[in-house]
Amino acid sequence: MAESQSKSNHWRFRQLITGPEAQAAFDLLRERGRVERWGHAARIHLDRQHDERVVVLKGQVLLGDRTALTRGDAFAPPPPEVDPDFEALAHQETTIVILEQEALRESVESLVPERVVQVGSIFQRRELSVPLAPLLRTSASTRQAQAILELAERYGEPGEEDQRVAPPLSSAQLASLAGLDRPRARQALTLLERAGLIRRDRRALHVLDLEGLRRFALG
């Protein structure tokens, strides 16, 4: 069973893009979106009838459930029929950019199309990569599932029935590919293992139910 997700559909955008690429991405978002500035404790007015995404560029936003988002985090406000009481507050002087989901995906993908991790010994290095765009909209567990799904389909070998056998990666490498910190990645991996979707050992990463993992990754 997938982990419960906030009604606001928020995610940690800042953990997916770091370094110089992050500033370049934020600059591009400013150009493509609508920049708004809100003062401390102001209620941010959002049009919830359209499929828009909000990225925090500066300051801090408190969502309706009091989840705090900072620079580089993003969220999609739920439609009124889903959560009529939802609100977003500027916890301090805050700058946000609002743009459509497709514009967000295209902006980020044009700068950082893939997440890459190196595996193998120092003498036999190999790079494994997964596309970044599908990871932008997900919770921690579905983001980790999406990264594993991409690994299995790009680099995996057929296993028994609906199984795929992908190269072995450490928890830290899987966390890096998904843009997660290690504690959240460990929780996500434990959830996927308990759901019977994957099994890990030193020799391989076993996807036990490829279609089940695909459904999980879609949230």
C-alpha positions as CSV (number, residue, x, y, z in Angstrom):
1,M,0.0,0.0,0.0
2,A,1.4,3.4,-0.9
3,E,2.2,5.8,1.8
4,S,-0.4,8.5,2.5
5,Q,0.2,11.7,0.5
6,S,-0.6,15.2,1.5
7,K,-3.8,16.6,-0.1
8,S,-1.6,19.4,-1.4
9,N,0.6,17.0,-3.4
10,H,3.9,18.5,-2.3
11,W,7.4,17.2,-3.0
12,R,11.0,18.0,-2.3
13,F,12.1,19.6,-5.6
14,R,15.4,20.9,-4.0
15,Q,16.6,17.3,-3.4
16,L,16.4,16.4,-7.1
17,I,18.4,19.4,-8.4
18,T,21.5,20.7,-6.7
19,G,24.5,22.8,-7.4
20,P,24.7,25.2,-10.4
21,E,21.9,23.4,-12.1
22,A,19.5,24.4,-9.3
23,Q,20.1,28.2,-9.7
24,A,19.8,27.8,-13.5
25,A,16.5,25.9,-13.0
26,F,15.1,28.6,-10.7
27,D,16.1,31.4,-13.1
28,L,14.3,29.6,-15.9
29,L,11.2,29.0,-13.8
30,R,11.1,32.8,-13.1
31,E,11.1,33.4,-16.8
32,R,8.4,30.9,-17.6
33,G,6.1,31.4,-14.6
34,R,4.3,34.0,-12.7
35,V,6.4,35.4,-9.8
36,E,4.6,36.5,-6.7
37,R,5.9,38.0,-3.4
38,W,4.0,37.6,-0.1
39,G,4.7,39.1,3.3
40,H,5.0,37.4,6.7
41,A,1.8,35.6,7.8
42,A,0.0,36.5,4.5
43,R,-2.5,34.0,3.1
44,I,-1.4,33.1,-0.4
45,H,-4.3,33.3,-2.8
46,L,-4.1,30.5,-5.4
47,D,-6.4,29.7,-8.4
48,R,-7.2,26.0,-7.6
49,Q,-9.3,25.5,-10.7
50,H,-6.3,25.1,-12.9
51,D,-3.5,22.5,-13.0
52,E,-0.7,24.7,-11.7
53,R,2.4,24.1,-9.6
54,V,3.9,26.4,-7.0
55,V,7.7,26.4,-6.4
56,V,9.1,28.3,-3.4
57,L,12.0,30.5,-4.5
58,K,12.6,32.3,-1.2
59,G,11.3,32.1,2.3
60,Q,8.9,29.5,3.7
61,V,5.4,28.4,3.0
62,L,3.1,26.6,5.5
63,L,0.5,24.4,3.8
64,G,-2.9,23.7,5.2
65,D,-1.6,20.7,7.2
66,R,1.2,22.9,8.6
67,T,3.8,21.2,6.4
68,A,6.7,23.6,5.9
69,L,8.2,24.0,2.4
70,T,11.3,26.0,1.7
71,R,13.4,27.1,-1.3
72,G,13.2,24.6,-4.0
73,D,10.2,22.7,-2.6
74,A,7.0,22.6,-4.7
75,F,3.3,21.8,-4.3
76,A,0.1,21.6,-6.2
77,P,-2.9,23.1,-4.4
78,P,-5.8,20.6,-4.3
79,P,-9.1,21.6,-6.1
80,P,-11.8,23.0,-3.8
81,E,-13.9,19.8,-4.0
82,V,-11.0,17.8,-2.6
83,D,-10.0,20.1,0.3
84,P,-12.2,23.2,0.6
85,D,-10.4,24.3,3.7
86,F,-6.9,24.2,2.3
87,E,-4.7,27.2,2.7
88,A,-1.1,28.2,2.2
89,L,0.6,30.8,4.4
90,A,3.8,32.8,3.9
91,H,5.7,32.0,7.1
92,Q,8.1,34.8,6.4
93,E,8.9,37.2,3.5
94,T,8.3,34.7,0.6
95,T,8.7,34.6,-3.1
96,I,7.0,31.9,-5.2
97,V,6.6,31.1,-8.9
98,I,3.4,29.6,-10.3
99,L,3.4,27.7,-13.6
100,E,1.7,24.8,-15.3
101,Q,2.9,21.3,-14.6
102,E,4.1,20.8,-18.1
103,A,6.1,24.0,-18.0
104,L,7.8,22.9,-14.8
105,R,8.7,19.5,-16.3
106,E,10.1,21.0,-19.5
107,S,12.1,23.6,-17.6
108,V,13.8,21.2,-15.3
109,E,14.3,18.5,-17.9
110,S,16.0,20.9,-20.3
111,L,18.7,21.5,-17.7
112,V,19.0,18.2,-15.9
113,P,17.5,15.4,-18.0
114,E,18.7,12.6,-15.8
115,R,19.9,11.5,-12.4
116,V,23.2,9.6,-12.5
117,V,25.0,7.3,-10.1
118,Q,28.3,5.5,-10.5
119,V,28.6,1.8,-9.6
120,G,31.3,-0.9,-9.6
121,S,34.9,-0.9,-8.6
122,I,37.4,1.9,-9.1
123,F,38.8,0.0,-12.1
124,Q,35.4,-0.9,-13.6
125,R,33.2,2.1,-13.2
126,R,29.8,2.2,-14.7
127,E,27.1,4.9,-14.8
128,L,23.5,4.2,-14.3
129,S,20.9,6.9,-14.9
130,V,17.2,7.5,-14.6
131,P,15.1,10.3,-16.2
132,L,14.5,13.2,-13.8
133,A,11.0,14.4,-15.1
134,P,8.9,11.5,-13.7
135,L,10.4,12.1,-10.2
136,L,9.1,15.7,-9.9
137,R,5.6,14.9,-9.0
138,T,5.9,12.1,-6.4
139,S,6.1,11.3,-2.7
140,A,9.2,9.7,-1.3
141,S,8.0,6.1,-1.7
142,T,6.7,6.6,-5.3
143,R,9.8,8.5,-6.3
144,Q,12.0,5.6,-5.1
145,A,9.7,3.1,-6.8
146,Q,10.0,5.1,-10.1
147,A,13.8,5.1,-9.9
148,I,13.9,1.4,-9.3
149,L,11.4,0.8,-12.1
150,E,13.6,2.8,-14.5
151,L,16.7,0.8,-13.4
152,A,14.9,-2.5,-14.0
153,E,13.6,-1.6,-17.4
154,R,16.9,0.1,-18.6
155,Y,19.4,-2.3,-17.2
156,G,17.6,-5.3,-15.8
157,E,17.5,-8.8,-17.1
158,P,14.4,-11.0,-17.3
159,G,13.7,-13.1,-14.3
160,E,11.0,-15.6,-13.4
161,E,7.5,-14.7,-14.5
162,D,7.0,-11.0,-14.1
163,Q,10.4,-10.4,-12.4
164,R,13.3,-8.3,-13.5
165,V,16.9,-8.5,-12.1
166,A,18.7,-5.1,-12.0
167,P,22.3,-4.4,-10.9
168,P,22.8,-4.2,-7.1
169,L,22.9,-0.7,-5.6
170,S,23.4,0.4,-2.1
171,S,20.7,2.2,-0.2
172,A,22.8,5.4,-0.5
173,Q,23.0,5.0,-4.3
174,L,19.3,4.4,-4.6
175,A,18.6,7.4,-2.4
176,S,20.9,9.5,-4.7
177,L,19.1,8.4,-7.9
178,A,15.7,9.3,-6.4
179,G,16.9,12.6,-4.9
180,L,16.1,11.5,-1.3
181,D,18.0,11.7,2.0
182,R,19.0,8.3,3.4
183,P,16.3,8.1,6.1
184,R,13.5,8.7,3.7
185,A,15.0,6.3,1.2
186,R,15.3,3.6,3.7
187,Q,11.7,4.0,4.7
188,A,10.7,3.9,1.1
189,L,12.7,0.7,0.4
190,T,11.3,-1.0,3.5
191,L,7.8,-0.2,2.3
192,L,8.5,-1.6,-1.2
193,E,10.0,-4.7,0.3
194,R,7.1,-5.3,2.7
195,A,4.7,-4.8,-0.2
196,G,6.4,-7.7,-2.0
197,L,7.5,-5.6,-4.9
198,I,11.3,-5.8,-4.6
199,R,14.0,-7.9,-2.9
200,R,17.6,-6.8,-2.5
201,D,20.8,-8.7,-1.9
202,R,24.5,-8.2,-2.6
203,R,24.3,-9.6,-6.1
204,A,21.2,-8.0,-7.5
205,L,18.1,-5.9,-7.1
206,H,15.1,-8.1,-7.7
207,V,11.9,-6.6,-8.9
208,L,9.4,-9.3,-7.9
209,D,6.3,-7.7,-9.5
210,L,7.1,-5.4,-12.4
211,E,3.4,-4.4,-13.1
212,G,2.8,-3.9,-9.3
213,L,5.8,-1.7,-9.1
214,R,4.6,0.3,-12.1
215,R,1.2,0.9,-10.5
216,F,2.9,1.9,-7.2
217,A,5.1,4.4,-9.0
218,L,2.1,6.1,-10.5
219,G,0.8,6.7,-7.0
